[in-house]
């Protein structure tokens, strides 16, 4: 009887985990970022962490060892920070692992597990909403001049890309007279939609008698 109850509880926690990671990857992440290659990684990490934490919790009968392993897995995700992954995608890695950790700890109970999973999904949905910072951009700009005055650099960036929020000078080349800047800016609002010019219709001239002949 106890084993049947334990299996039912494990199945319920697994169901919460699968539903949560499915909503995270297919309902939030993919429609916004369109990184198809990251979806198998998110799902595999989530289910693998759930399986290991659930197994360790069953073996230890206390959950302390499982919690320690889960925290180690969450902290080790820092190594995934690279140029190929943006900060938003690293945040999804964190949430994926934390969901597997929470759902794998059966000592929390179904209500607490479901509530915490829903809280994580709500935070990700709101904080990564595309309308929240719709016009904020980040780019690396190469300027064909060396700027000593900060005000002149701000004015040049504002003229080229938009209102700058902040920037970091990555390279100054006095030989080629170049400045490479990583800038975070606000894209100017487009008031009028551009349309190609319409050429007036002209009738073709009638052929002359010589051309007809």
C-alpha angles and dihedrals in degrees: 000000000000092000091051091050091048092051092049091050091048091050091051092051090047090052091053090049095049093047092047096049091044091054090045097051105030099027102041114009105043098043090052105037105021094213100148094173092063097056095077090048092052094047095043094049092047097050093040092053091046091052095048095045092047091049093048091047090052092048096045096039088208110068095226094107092045091050091050092050091048093051090049090053092049094049093046089063088082087083089066092069105112141130091271092060123059123215092256091056091049088053089055088053090055093049092046092054094043090052090053090048095049096044092047093058103083092181090076095067130232096274095051092044094050092046094051092046091051090049092053092049091048092051092050092046093052101038094047096042111137093223093057095074100009097155101034113112140175125209144157110239127193112206122198094226141055112245119205097169115072092210091055090050091050091049092049093049091048090052094050107036110005140264106347118222094186142328143200122213106226101176140008117193115188092179096058092026095237137143121196113201132180104213134186109205145163114247112235115249115254107228100180126034112236117240128185115254115264114231116219115250114249125192116234113250116257113257116256123240093256093053090048091052 
